[in-house]
Amino acid sequence: MHIDQLDIRQGTANSPHRSNGNCLPYVGVPMGMNYYVAQTNGAANSWFFQPTDSQFEGIRVTHQPSPWIGDYCHFLITAVQWHDPQTNPDFTGNYQPDRATFQANYLAIYDDHFNVHNELTPTTYGAALRYRFDRLLAEHHGLQIQLPDDGGFRLIDNHIQLYTADYHGGEDPNLTMYAELSLPAIDIAHSGYYDDQGTWQTTTEATGHQLTLLVATPAIDFDARLATSFISAEQASLNLSRISQRSFGQLKNESANRWNDYLDRVSVRDHHAAVVQTFYTCLYRLFLFPQRFYEIDAKRQSIHYDTTAKTVKPGILYTNNGFWDTAKSVYALFSILAPELLPKFLRGFLTSYQETGFLPRWLAPDERGMMPGNLVDSIIAECAKKGLATDLLPELLTAMIDSDTKPAENNRYGRTGGADYDQYGYLPADQYPESVNRTQDYAYSDYCIGQVAAVLKQPQLAQTYWQQSKRYLNLLDKQTGFLRPKNTDGSFKANFAPDRWGGDYTEGSAWQNSFSAFHDIDGLMTAMGGPDKLDAQLTALCNTQPTYQIGGYDMVIHEMTEMAAVDYGQLAISNQPSFHLPYLFALAGHPEKTQVVVKQLRKLFDASVTGFPGDEDNGSMSAWFIFACLGFYPVCPADAEYVLGLPAFDEVTLHLADHDLTLTTANNHDHNNFVQQVTRDGQAFQATTISHADLMASQHLATRLGLVPNAH
């Protein structure tokens, strides 16, 4: 399936109170520096697009990775008509969503208020735009450009040079993005801007706050080229020059080819057309993030803006990624479908460490400090175990240890309460929020450090960190089977309720957050009393009513609503802490429960505007669904192995770098929920897990389904 067959509005019908993905319909190239989104309601802040709204405010140049993070360095371009600008006319347009084209490489919207066709195709650092006015309704027509915060512009010949600085709370509060647009011609005499008071000013150059430009054009049909830069105005001009000689059609084809390069790495043959559509739409979402935050200078060298030093430096840098989410699924899928990307990403994350002193946690564009733990460690360990980016491992190991042991000046970096974690063997709940999740994440990071040390043949260091990775067990309450918060005196926090959210747990309760020591499920199982105990706890989790107490949140948050709405017990697949839970049944000796649960959970996904059961989060939920369809999942990415589940398709071919791996499923009927047999390259395969090395060396995995599970 190719990119022009996908509607990118999947998961875009959202509000702060209910998420069906919290996605935006990003038009761009894979992992490009900018994305472009039709804005329907900018007053709604992060929720500025609704798929059924007919209002059209323009095309937004955006860098928003999540509505909870928000946008930065964005601006809005709209084709408009006007009579007298001093009357401050309404420049809000209107369109029919069902007649618009939303593709990753092409956006086409007819604004029936201004009678203009808007078209856009993206490039890595810019875009080609095309406007066709059907008829003139006013004396003047052209482009309106809104700069939402501090900014400025200059009109020179047929070029619009501008900048916008609207990033607050980062290392550089004055972070600036420069942009340049070229048009065939500009009618300078009728161009100008509105200041933040709405007063019309006729000039070719201005700086200020919340400026709105009106740039008149002589022609009713015209093309424009846009390029941006976080480096300088000169770099924006250079980026523009590199696309100025190629036609709209050429750039559109180039963008499509870049998407199809990734989509073509998987071929699906199946009789469930809707599921195939969902699969490929999720594949599009997988390759959106992380975004590049570096550019290519005149000497063809990679450069980027260091927000900490507030200067331009050599090297690559990536941004817009929350590793607490993406480390669980995204990078494992990259390692199968696009392993060549991982050394680049790790080099970029290493750049973040070199410039801040810490490996990143949540980049947008620099450290936001969101979510507990430092799960970039998981990605590094996973790559180490899979033999990727081996030349970077010594430096990365040093960065991991340094980032996870030294104190930080603020909680955006490093391990919050790391010294107390070392002293007590857990993070005390009477001193720190989210203490249970932080303890598990720190323990998992310790395991990841041990994994990298082992690959680098440092067994003593590995053993030290592997031993530390058992600390999460200090929070296990064997009587209840949950991980519970403990105080500094070693006592469990009083008045425990397993369905109380927040406070001691992250975006969930003890039900969802007692099993996130991914590296030591066997150790947890043993400490609980054996496989039967874990199986019983997981069974109860799935069959317990989806109740919740608002707890530390003091309000109903959308994750609570979504768990209750789908009513899969306490298995809140709407959020990342639950991603691996269905596969734990297999590790507890009941693969048949994993199989039937995964198949039921897949029903919560489709390619529609309500296509996800919760926040999609930088490709993480899309990756979960893709793995659920392929038939395996990385419960512990740092172990470089996958737990087998239930494949969805009659036949899938993964076009690997050196050969094809074919996955076939016989008796793939809707009523068959259980695996009867698996063979690997013609030989019976009875293991619960398969290593990454064995998977990548395989030619054919064949699965046969049946009506009832096999007898144990």
C-alpha positions as CSV (number, residue, x, y, z in Angstrom):
1,M,0.0,0.0,0.0
2,H,1.3,3.4,-0.9
3,I,1.1,6.8,0.8
4,D,-1.5,8.2,-1.5
5,Q,-3.9,5.5,-0.4
6,L,-3.8,6.6,3.2
7,D,-6.0,9.3,4.9
8,I,-3.8,10.8,7.6
9,R,-6.8,11.9,9.8
10,Q,-6.6,8.7,11.8
11,G,-7.0,9.5,15.5
12,T,-7.6,13.2,15.1
13,A,-11.0,13.7,16.7
14,N,-10.0,14.7,20.2
15,S,-10.5,17.0,23.1
16,P,-8.6,17.6,26.4
17,H,-11.2,15.3,28.0
18,R,-11.2,12.4,25.6
19,S,-8.4,11.1,23.4
20,N,-9.0,9.0,20.2
21,G,-5.2,9.3,19.5
22,N,-4.6,12.9,20.2
23,C,-3.1,12.9,16.7
24,L,-2.7,15.7,14.2
25,P,-2.9,15.0,10.4
26,Y,0.8,15.8,9.8
27,V,1.8,16.5,6.2
28,G,5.5,16.1,5.9
29,V,8.4,13.9,5.0
30,P,9.4,11.1,7.4
31,M,11.1,12.6,10.4
32,G,11.3,16.0,8.8
33,M,12.0,19.3,10.7
34,N,8.5,20.7,10.2
35,Y,5.0,19.4,9.7
36,Y,2.0,21.1,8.2
37,V,-1.5,20.9,9.5
38,A,-4.8,22.5,8.5
39,Q,-5.9,24.7,11.4
40,T,-9.6,24.7,12.1
41,N,-9.7,26.4,15.5
42,G,-6.5,28.0,16.8
43,A,-8.3,29.3,19.9
44,A,-8.5,25.7,21.1
45,N,-4.7,25.8,21.7
46,S,-3.2,22.4,21.2
47,W,-6.4,21.0,19.8
48,F,-6.3,23.3,16.8
49,F,-7.6,20.7,14.3
50,Q,-10.9,18.9,14.4
51,P,-11.7,16.6,11.4
52,T,-15.4,17.5,11.2
53,D,-15.0,21.2,11.6
54,S,-15.7,23.1,8.4
55,Q,-13.9,26.2,9.5
56,F,-10.5,26.7,7.8
57,E,-8.1,29.2,9.3
58,G,-5.1,28.3,7.2
59,I,-2.1,25.9,7.0
60,R,0.0,25.8,10.2
61,V,3.7,25.2,10.2
62,T,3.9,23.2,13.4
63,H,6.4,21.3,15.7
64,Q,3.8,20.0,18.2
65,P,4.7,16.4,19.1
66,S,1.8,16.1,21.6
67,P,-1.1,18.3,22.8
68,W,0.2,18.0,26.3
69,I,3.6,19.4,25.3
70,G,2.2,22.0,22.9
71,D,3.6,23.8,19.9
72,Y,6.6,26.0,19.4
73,C,8.0,28.2,16.6
74,H,4.8,27.9,14.6
75,F,3.0,30.2,12.3
76,L,-0.1,30.2,10.0
77,I,-0.3,30.8,6.3
78,T,-3.7,31.5,4.7
79,A,-4.8,32.5,1.2
80,V,-7.3,35.4,1.5
81,Q,-9.1,38.2,-0.3
82,W,-9.8,41.7,1.1
83,H,-11.0,45.2,0.2
84,D,-9.8,47.8,2.7
85,P,-7.4,46.3,5.2
86,Q,-8.1,49.2,7.6
87,T,-11.5,47.7,8.3
88,N,-9.7,44.7,9.7
89,P,-11.9,42.1,7.9
90,D,-12.5,38.5,9.0
91,F,-10.0,36.2,7.4
92,T,-11.5,32.9,8.6
93,G,-12.2,30.6,5.7
94,N,-14.5,27.6,5.2
95,Y,-14.1,24.1,3.6
96,Q,-15.8,20.8,3.2
97,P,-13.7,18.1,5.1
98,D,-15.1,15.2,3.0
99,R,-13.9,16.9,-0.2
100,A,-10.4,17.7,1.0
101,T,-7.3,15.5,0.5
102,F,-5.2,14.7,3.6
103,Q,-2.2,12.7,2.6
104,A,1.2,12.6,4.2
105,N,2.8,14.1,1.0
106,Y,-0.1,16.2,-0.2
107,L,-2.7,18.5,1.3
108,A,-5.4,19.9,-0.9
109,I,-8.2,22.1,0.5
110,Y,-10.7,24.3,-1.4
111,D,-11.7,27.3,0.7
112,D,-15.2,28.1,-0.4
113,H,-15.2,31.4,1.5
114,F,-12.3,32.9,-0.4
115,N,-12.8,30.7,-3.5
116,V,-9.2,29.5,-3.5
117,H,-7.6,26.1,-4.0
118,N,-4.9,25.5,-1.4
119,E,-2.3,22.8,-2.1
120,L,0.9,21.9,-0.2
121,T,3.6,19.3,-0.6
122,P,6.4,19.1,2.0
123,T,10.1,18.9,1.9
124,T,12.6,18.2,4.8
125,Y,13.0,21.9,5.7
126,G,10.1,23.5,3.9
127,A,7.3,23.1,1.4
128,A,5.9,23.9,-2.0
129,L,2.5,25.7,-2.0
130,R,0.1,26.3,-4.8
131,Y,-2.8,28.7,-4.9
132,R,-5.6,29.0,-7.5
133,F,-8.3,31.7,-6.9
134,D,-11.4,30.7,-8.8
135,R,-12.8,34.2,-8.9
136,L,-11.9,37.5,-7.3
137,L,-14.4,38.8,-4.7
138,A,-12.4,41.8,-3.5
139,E,-9.9,44.3,-4.7
140,H,-6.9,42.5,-3.3
141,H,-5.8,38.9,-2.8
142,G,-2.7,37.1,-1.5
143,L,-1.4,35.6,1.7
144,Q,-2.1,36.3,5.3
145,I,0.7,35.1,7.7
146,Q,0.1,35.1,11.4
147,L,3.0,35.2,13.9
148,P,1.6,34.1,17.2
149,D,4.2,35.6,19.5
150,D,7.3,37.7,19.1
151,G,8.4,37.9,15.4
152,G,9.2,40.1,12.5
153,F,9.2,40.2,8.7
154,R,10.8,41.9,5.7
155,L,9.5,42.1,2.1
156,I,12.3,42.1,-0.4
157,D,11.4,41.9,-4.1
158,N,9.4,38.7,-4.4
159,H,10.5,37.2,-1.1
160,I,9.0,37.3,2.4
161,Q,11.6,36.8,5.1
162,L,10.3,36.3,8.7
163,Y,11.1,34.9,12.1
164,T,9.0,33.7,15.0
165,A,10.0,33.2,18.6
166,D,7.3,31.6,20.7
167,Y,9.0,28.9,22.8
168,H,8.8,29.3,26.6
169,G,10.2,27.3,29.4
170,G,13.2,25.7,27.6
171,E,16.9,26.3,27.9
172,D,16.6,29.2,25.4
173,P,13.3,31.1,25.9
174,N,14.2,33.2,22.8
175,L,14.5,30.1,20.5
176,T,13.8,31.5,17.0
177,M,12.8,29.9,13.8
178,Y,13.5,31.8,10.5
179,A,11.5,31.3,7.4
180,E,11.5,32.6,3.8
181,L,8.8,32.4,1.2
182,S,9.4,33.1,-2.5
183,L,6.5,34.2,-4.7
184,P,6.4,35.1,-8.4
185,A,5.7,38.7,-7.4
186,I,4.5,40.8,-4.5
187,D,2.3,43.9,-4.7
188,I,4.3,46.0,-2.2
189,A,1.9,49.0,-2.3
190,H,-1.0,47.0,-0.9
191,S,1.0,44.9,1.6
192,G,1.5,45.5,5.3
193,Y,0.6,44.2,8.7
194,Y,-1.7,44.4,11.7
195,D,0.0,45.0,15.0
196,D,-1.2,43.3,18.2
197,Q,-3.8,46.0,18.7
198,G,-5.3,45.2,15.2
199,T,-4.0,48.5,13.7
200,W,-3.1,48.4,10.1
201,Q,0.4,49.5,9.2
202,T,1.8,49.9,5.6
203,T,5.4,49.0,5.6
204,T,7.8,46.4,4.2
205,E,9.6,45.6,7.4
206,A,8.5,45.3,11.1
207,T,9.1,43.5,14.4
208,G,6.7,43.1,17.2
209,H,4.3,40.9,19.1
210,Q,1.5,38.9,17.4
211,L,2.0,40.4,14.0
212,T,-0.4,39.5,11.1
213,L,1.0,40.1,7.6
214,L,-1.1,40.7,4.5
215,V,1.0,40.2,1.4
216,A,-0.8,41.1,-1.9
217,T,0.0,39.3,-5.1
218,P,-0.8,40.4,-8.7
219,A,-1.5,37.0,-10.1
220,I,-4.6,35.0,-9.2
221,D,-2.7,31.7,-9.8
222,F,0.7,31.4,-8.1
223,D,3.1,29.0,-6.6
224,A,5.2,29.7,-3.5
225,R,8.2,28.0,-1.9
226,L,8.8,27.9,1.8
227,A,11.9,27.0,3.8
228,T,12.6,27.3,7.5
229,S,15.7,27.2,9.7
230,F,16.5,27.2,13.4
231,I,20.0,28.3,12.5
232,S,19.7,31.7,10.8
233,A,17.9,33.7,8.1
234,E,20.8,32.9,5.8
235,Q,20.4,29.2,6.4
236,A,16.7,29.5,5.6
237,S,17.6,31.2,2.3
238,L,20.0,28.3,1.6
239,N,17.3,25.7,2.4
240,L,15.0,27.6,0.1
241,S,17.5,27.6,-2.8
242,R,17.7,23.9,-2.7
243,I,14.0,23.4,-3.6
244,S,13.4,26.5,-5.7
245,Q,14.2,24.9,-9.1
246,R,12.0,21.8,-8.7
247,S,8.4,21.8,-9.7
248,F,5.4,21.2,-7.3
249,G,4.9,17.8,-9.0
250,Q,8.6,16.8,-8.6
251,L,8.6,17.7,-4.9
252,K,5.3,15.8,-4.4
253,N,6.8,12.7,-6.0
254,E,10.0,13.0,-4.0
255,S,8.0,13.2,-0.8
256,A,5.8,10.2,-1.8
257,N,8.9,8.2,-2.6
258,R,10.4,8.8,0.8
259,W,7.2,7.6,2.5
260,N,6.9,4.6,0.1
261,D,10.5,3.6,0.8
262,Y,9.3,2.7,4.4
263,L,5.8,1.5,3.6
264,D,7.2,-0.8,0.9
265,R,9.3,-2.6,3.5
266,V,6.2,-4.5,4.5
267,S,3.9,-6.3,2.1
268,V,0.5,-7.6,3.5
269,R,-1.9,-10.0,1.9
270,D,-5.1,-10.5,3.8
271,H,-8.9,-10.7,3.5
272,H,-9.5,-8.1,6.2
273,A,-9.2,-4.9,4.1
274,A,-10.0,-2.5,6.9
275,V,-7.3,-4.0,9.2
276,V,-4.8,-3.8,6.4
277,Q,-5.7,-0.1,6.0
278,T,-5.3,0.5,9.7
279,F,-1.9,-1.3,9.7
280,Y,-0.4,0.9,7.0
281,T,-1.9,4.1,8.5
282,C,-0.1,3.2,11.7
283,L,3.0,2.5,9.7
284,Y,2.8,6.1,8.5
285,R,2.6,7.3,12.1
286,L,5.6,5.2,13.1
287,F,7.9,7.2,10.8
288,L,6.9,10.7,11.9
289,F,9.1,10.9,15.0
290,P,11.7,11.7,16.2
291,Q,12.1,14.8,14.0
292,R,15.4,16.1,12.8
293,F,16.7,19.3,14.5
294,Y,19.7,19.7,12.4
295,E,20.4,21.2,9.0
296,I,22.9,21.0,6.1
297,D,25.2,24.0,5.7
298,A,26.7,25.4,2.5
299,K,29.6,22.9,2.8
300,R,27.1,20.0,3.1
301,Q,28.0,19.5,6.8
302,S,25.4,18.8,9.5
303,I,24.9,21.7,11.9
304,H,22.3,22.4,14.6
305,Y,21.3,25.0,17.2
306,D,22.4,24.2,20.7
307,T,19.7,25.7,22.9
308,T,21.9,25.3,26.1
309,A,24.9,27.2,24.8
310,K,22.7,29.3,22.5
311,T,25.0,28.9,19.5
312,V,25.3,26.9,16.3
313,K,27.4,23.7,16.5
314,P,28.3,20.9,14.2
315,G,26.6,17.5,14.3
316,I,23.2,16.0,14.2
317,L,20.4,16.3,16.7
318,Y,16.9,14.8,16.9
319,T,13.9,16.1,18.9
320,N,10.2,15.7,19.6
321,N,10.2,12.4,21.4
322,G,9.0,11.1,24.8
323,F,11.1,8.1,25.5
324,W,8.8,6.9,28.4
325,D,6.4,6.1,25.6
326,T,8.4,5.3,22.5
327,A,11.1,3.1,24.1
328,K,8.4,0.5,24.8
329,S,7.6,-0.2,21.1
330,V,8.8,2.2,18.5
331,Y,12.6,1.6,18.5
332,A,12.1,-2.2,18.5
333,L,10.1,-1.8,15.3
334,F,12.7,0.5,13.8
335,S,15.3,-2.2,14.5
336,I,13.4,-4.6,12.3
337,L,12.1,-2.4,9.5
338,A,14.7,0.4,9.4
339,P,17.8,-0.5,11.5
340,E,19.9,2.0,9.5
341,L,18.1,4.8,11.4
342,L,19.1,3.8,14.9
343,P,22.8,4.8,14.8
344,K,21.7,8.2,13.6
345,F,19.2,8.6,16.4
346,L,21.7,7.5,19.0
347,R,24.3,9.9,17.7
348,G,21.7,12.7,18.0
349,F,20.8,11.6,21.6
350,L,24.4,11.6,22.4
351,T,24.6,15.2,21.1
352,S,21.9,16.1,23.7
353,Y,24.1,14.5,26.4
354,Q,27.2,16.4,25.3
355,E,25.4,19.7,25.4
356,T,23.3,19.3,28.6
357,G,25.3,16.8,30.6
358,F,22.4,14.4,30.6
359,L,20.8,11.9,28.2
360,P,17.4,13.1,27.1
361,R,14.0,12.2,28.7
362,W,11.5,14.2,26.7
363,L,12.7,16.4,23.9
364,A,10.6,19.2,22.4
365,P,13.0,20.6,21.1
366,D,15.2,20.5,24.2
367,E,14.6,18.8,27.6
368,R,11.0,19.1,28.9
369,G,11.6,16.7,31.9
370,M,8.2,15.0,31.4
371,M,7.4,11.5,32.7
372,P,9.5,9.4,35.2
373,G,12.7,7.5,34.5
374,N,15.3,7.8,31.8
375,L,14.1,5.2,29.3
376,V,16.4,6.3,26.5
377,D,18.6,3.8,28.4
378,S,16.3,1.1,27.1
379,I,16.9,2.2,23.5
380,I,20.7,2.2,24.0
381,A,20.6,-1.3,25.6
382,E,18.4,-2.7,22.9
383,C,20.7,-1.4,20.1
384,A,23.7,-2.9,22.0
385,K,22.1,-6.3,22.2
386,K,21.1,-6.2,18.6
387,G,24.6,-5.2,17.4
388,L,23.6,-1.7,16.2
389,A,25.7,1.5,16.6
390,T,28.5,-0.6,18.2
391,D,31.0,2.2,17.7
392,L,29.0,4.6,19.9
393,L,28.5,2.1,22.8
394,P,31.6,3.1,24.9
395,E,30.6,6.7,24.9
396,L,26.9,5.9,25.4
397,L,27.7,3.7,28.4
398,T,29.6,6.5,30.0
399,A,26.7,8.8,29.3
400,M,24.2,6.4,30.8
401,I,26.1,6.0,34.0
402,D,26.8,9.7,34.3
403,S,23.2,10.7,33.6
404,D,21.8,8.2,36.1
405,T,24.2,8.9,39.0
406,K,25.1,12.5,39.2
407,P,22.7,15.0,40.9
408,A,20.9,17.5,38.6
409,E,20.2,21.2,39.3
410,N,16.6,20.7,38.4
411,N,14.2,17.8,38.0
412,R,14.1,18.0,34.2
413,Y,17.3,16.1,34.1
414,G,18.7,12.9,35.5
415,R,17.1,10.8,38.3
416,T,14.8,12.6,40.6
417,G,15.8,11.5,44.1
418,G,18.6,9.3,42.8
419,A,20.6,9.5,46.1
420,D,17.5,8.4,48.1
421,Y,16.9,5.6,45.6
422,D,20.4,4.3,46.3
423,Q,20.1,4.7,50.0
424,Y,16.7,3.0,50.5
425,G,16.6,0.7,47.5
426,Y,13.4,2.4,46.4
427,L,12.2,6.0,46.0
428,P,10.3,7.0,49.3
429,A,6.7,7.9,48.7
430,D,6.7,10.5,51.5
431,Q,9.3,12.5,49.7
432,Y,8.6,11.9,46.0
433,P,5.6,11.7,43.7
434,E,5.2,8.7,41.3
435,S,7.5,6.8,43.6
436,V,6.5,3.3,42.4
437,N,6.9,4.1,38.7
438,R,10.2,5.9,39.3
439,T,11.5,3.0,41.3
440,Q,10.7,0.5,38.5
441,D,12.1,2.8,35.8
442,Y,15.3,3.3,37.7
443,A,15.6,-0.5,38.2
444,Y,15.1,-1.1,34.5
445,S,17.6,1.6,33.6
446,D,20.1,-0.2,35.9
447,Y,19.5,-3.4,34.0
448,C,20.0,-1.6,30.7
449,I,23.3,-0.2,31.9
450,G,24.3,-3.8,32.8
451,Q,23.3,-5.0,29.4
452,V,25.5,-2.5,27.6
453,A,28.4,-3.2,30.0
454,A,28.0,-6.9,29.2
455,V,28.1,-6.3,25.5
456,L,31.3,-4.2,26.1
457,K,32.8,-7.1,28.1
458,Q,32.7,-5.5,31.4
459,P,31.2,-8.3,33.5
460,Q,31.9,-6.9,36.9
461,L,30.2,-3.6,36.1
462,A,27.3,-5.5,34.5
463,Q,26.8,-7.7,37.6
464,T,26.7,-4.6,39.8
465,Y,23.9,-3.0,37.8
466,W,22.0,-6.2,37.3
467,Q,22.0,-6.6,41.1
468,Q,20.7,-3.1,41.5
469,S,18.0,-3.8,39.0
470,K,16.2,-6.0,41.6
471,R,15.5,-3.1,43.9
472,Y,12.0,-2.7,42.6
473,L,11.1,-5.9,44.6
474,N,11.5,-3.8,47.8
475,L,8.0,-2.5,46.9
476,L,6.3,-5.8,46.4
477,D,3.5,-6.5,48.8
478,K,3.2,-10.3,48.5
479,Q,-0.1,-10.3,50.3
480,T,-1.9,-8.2,47.7
481,G,0.4,-9.0,44.7
482,F,0.9,-5.3,43.9
483,L,3.9,-3.0,44.0
484,R,3.0,-0.5,46.7
485,P,4.6,2.8,47.8
486,K,6.8,2.8,50.8
487,N,7.9,5.5,53.2
488,T,11.4,6.3,54.4
489,D,10.8,4.2,57.5
490,G,10.2,1.1,55.4
491,S,6.5,0.9,56.0
492,F,3.9,0.6,53.2
493,K,1.9,3.8,52.7
494,A,-1.4,3.4,54.5
495,N,-4.9,3.3,53.1
496,F,-3.9,1.4,49.9
497,A,-6.5,1.1,47.2
498,P,-5.5,-0.8,44.0
499,D,-7.6,1.5,41.7
500,R,-6.4,4.8,43.1
501,W,-4.7,6.8,40.3
502,G,-1.8,9.2,40.4
503,G,0.1,10.2,43.5
504,D,2.4,7.2,43.7
505,Y,1.7,5.9,40.2
506,T,2.0,7.4,36.7
507,E,-1.2,7.8,34.7
508,G,-2.7,4.8,36.3
509,S,-3.1,2.8,39.5
510,A,-1.5,-0.2,41.1
511,W,-3.3,-2.4,38.6
512,Q,-1.6,-1.0,35.6
513,N,1.7,-0.1,37.2
514,S,2.8,-3.1,39.2
515,F,4.4,-5.0,36.3
516,S,6.7,-2.5,34.7
517,A,10.0,-4.0,35.7
518,F,10.2,-5.4,32.1
519,H,13.6,-6.9,32.6
520,D,12.6,-9.2,35.5
521,I,9.2,-10.7,35.0
522,D,10.7,-14.1,36.0
523,G,12.0,-12.5,39.2
524,L,8.7,-10.8,39.9
525,M,6.8,-14.1,39.3
526,T,9.1,-16.0,41.7
527,A,8.7,-13.3,44.4
528,M,4.9,-13.4,44.0
529,G,4.9,-17.1,44.5
530,G,5.3,-18.6,41.1
531,P,3.7,-18.5,37.6
532,D,0.2,-19.4,38.9
533,K,0.2,-16.3,41.2
534,L,1.2,-14.0,38.4
535,D,-1.4,-15.6,36.1
536,A,-4.1,-15.1,38.8
537,Q,-3.1,-11.5,39.2
538,L,-3.2,-10.8,35.5
539,T,-6.6,-12.6,35.2
540,A,-8.0,-10.5,38.0
541,L,-6.6,-7.4,36.2
542,C,-8.5,-8.3,33.1
543,N,-11.7,-9.2,34.8
544,T,-12.0,-6.5,37.4
545,Q,-14.4,-3.7,36.7
546,P,-12.6,-0.6,35.2
547,T,-13.2,1.5,38.3
548,Y,-10.9,4.3,39.3
549,Q,-10.4,6.7,42.1
550,I,-9.0,10.1,41.0
551,G,-6.4,10.0,43.8
552,G,-3.5,12.3,43.2
553,Y,-5.0,13.9,40.1
554,D,-7.9,15.5,42.0
555,M,-9.9,15.3,38.8
556,V,-10.9,12.8,36.1
557,I,-8.2,12.7,33.5
558,H,-8.8,11.4,30.0
559,E,-6.9,8.1,30.6
560,M,-9.5,7.2,33.3
561,T,-12.4,7.9,30.9
562,E,-10.8,5.9,28.1
563,M,-10.2,2.8,30.3
564,A,-13.8,2.9,31.6
565,A,-15.2,3.4,28.1
566,V,-13.7,0.4,26.5
567,D,-14.3,-1.8,29.5
568,Y,-11.5,-4.3,29.2
569,G,-11.3,-4.6,32.9
570,Q,-8.2,-2.8,34.3
571,L,-6.3,-3.5,31.2
572,A,-6.0,0.1,30.1
573,I,-4.5,-0.4,26.6
574,S,-5.3,3.3,26.1
575,N,-1.9,4.1,27.8
576,Q,1.7,2.8,27.6
577,P,1.9,1.1,31.1
578,S,-0.5,-1.6,29.8
579,F,1.2,-2.2,26.4
580,H,3.1,-5.3,27.6
581,L,0.5,-6.7,30.0
582,P,-1.3,-9.0,27.6
583,Y,2.0,-10.7,26.8
584,L,2.8,-11.5,30.4
585,F,0.2,-14.3,30.3
586,A,2.5,-16.2,27.9
587,L,5.5,-15.7,30.3
588,A,3.3,-17.1,33.1
589,G,2.7,-20.2,31.1
590,H,-0.6,-19.3,29.4
591,P,0.0,-18.2,25.8
592,E,-3.6,-18.9,25.0
593,K,-4.7,-16.0,27.2
594,T,-2.2,-13.7,25.5
595,Q,-3.6,-14.8,22.1
596,V,-7.2,-14.1,22.8
597,V,-6.6,-10.8,24.6
598,V,-4.4,-9.4,21.9
599,K,-7.0,-10.3,19.3
600,Q,-9.7,-8.5,21.2
601,L,-7.5,-5.5,21.8
602,R,-6.8,-5.1,18.1
603,K,-10.5,-4.4,17.6
604,L,-10.0,-1.0,19.4
605,F,-8.0,0.3,16.4
606,D,-9.1,1.4,13.0
607,A,-8.1,4.0,10.4
608,S,-10.9,6.5,11.2
609,V,-10.7,9.8,13.0
610,T,-11.4,7.9,16.3
611,G,-8.9,5.2,15.4
612,F,-7.0,4.8,18.7
613,P,-8.1,3.9,22.2
614,G,-6.0,6.6,23.8
615,D,-3.0,8.9,23.2
616,E,-1.0,7.6,20.3
617,D,2.2,9.3,21.6
618,N,4.9,9.7,18.9
619,G,4.2,6.4,17.2
620,S,4.2,4.2,20.3
621,M,0.5,3.1,20.0
622,S,0.9,2.6,16.3
623,A,3.9,0.4,16.9
624,W,1.9,-1.6,19.5
625,F,-0.8,-2.3,16.9
626,I,1.8,-3.2,14.2
627,F,3.4,-5.7,16.6
628,A,0.0,-7.1,17.6
629,C,-0.7,-7.7,13.9
630,L,2.8,-9.3,13.2
631,G,2.3,-11.7,16.1
632,F,5.1,-10.8,18.6
633,Y,6.0,-8.0,21.0
634,P,9.1,-6.7,22.8
635,V,8.1,-7.0,26.5
636,C,11.7,-6.2,27.5
637,P,13.4,-4.3,24.6
638,A,16.7,-4.5,26.4
639,D,16.7,-8.3,26.1
640,A,16.4,-8.1,22.3
641,E,13.7,-10.7,22.2
642,Y,10.0,-10.9,21.5
643,V,7.1,-12.7,23.2
644,L,4.9,-14.5,20.7
645,G,1.2,-13.4,20.4
646,L,-1.3,-13.9,17.7
647,P,-0.7,-12.8,14.0
648,A,-3.5,-10.9,12.2
649,F,-2.8,-11.5,8.5
650,D,-2.8,-14.3,6.1
651,E,0.6,-13.4,4.9
652,V,3.1,-10.6,5.7
653,T,6.5,-10.2,4.0
654,L,9.1,-8.1,5.8
655,H,11.6,-7.0,3.3
656,L,14.8,-7.0,5.5
657,A,18.1,-5.6,4.4
658,D,19.5,-8.9,3.1
659,H,16.4,-11.2,2.6
660,D,12.7,-11.5,3.0
661,L,11.0,-12.8,6.1
662,T,7.5,-14.2,5.4
663,L,4.9,-14.6,8.2
664,T,2.0,-16.8,7.2
665,T,-1.2,-17.6,9.2
666,A,-3.3,-20.6,8.3
667,N,-7.0,-20.9,9.3
668,N,-7.0,-17.2,9.9
669,H,-10.7,-16.9,10.5
670,D,-12.5,-14.5,12.8
671,H,-13.6,-17.3,15.1
672,N,-10.2,-18.8,15.5
673,N,-8.5,-17.1,18.5
674,F,-5.7,-19.6,19.4
675,V,-2.4,-20.7,18.0
676,Q,-2.2,-24.4,17.4
677,Q,1.2,-24.6,15.8
678,V,4.2,-22.5,14.9
679,T,7.1,-23.5,12.6
680,R,10.3,-21.7,11.9
681,D,11.8,-22.4,8.5
682,G,9.9,-25.7,8.4
683,Q,10.9,-26.8,12.0
684,A,8.5,-26.9,14.9
685,F,8.9,-23.9,17.1
686,Q,7.4,-24.3,20.6
687,A,9.2,-21.5,22.6
688,T,7.2,-18.7,24.1
689,T,9.8,-16.1,22.9
690,I,12.1,-15.6,19.9
691,S,15.3,-13.7,19.9
692,H,15.9,-10.7,17.6
693,A,18.8,-12.6,16.1
694,D,16.7,-15.7,15.3
695,L,13.9,-13.6,14.0
696,M,16.1,-11.7,11.6
697,A,17.8,-14.9,10.5
698,S,14.5,-16.6,9.7
699,Q,13.0,-17.0,6.3
700,H,9.5,-18.2,7.2
701,L,7.4,-18.2,10.3
702,A,4.2,-20.2,9.8
703,T,1.4,-20.1,12.3
704,R,-1.8,-22.2,12.3
705,L,-4.8,-21.1,14.3
706,G,-7.6,-23.1,15.8
707,L,-10.9,-22.8,17.6
708,V,-9.8,-23.9,21.1
709,P,-6.4,-23.6,22.8
710,N,-4.0,-26.5,22.9
711,A,-4.0,-28.7,26.0
712,H,-1.2,-27.9,28.5
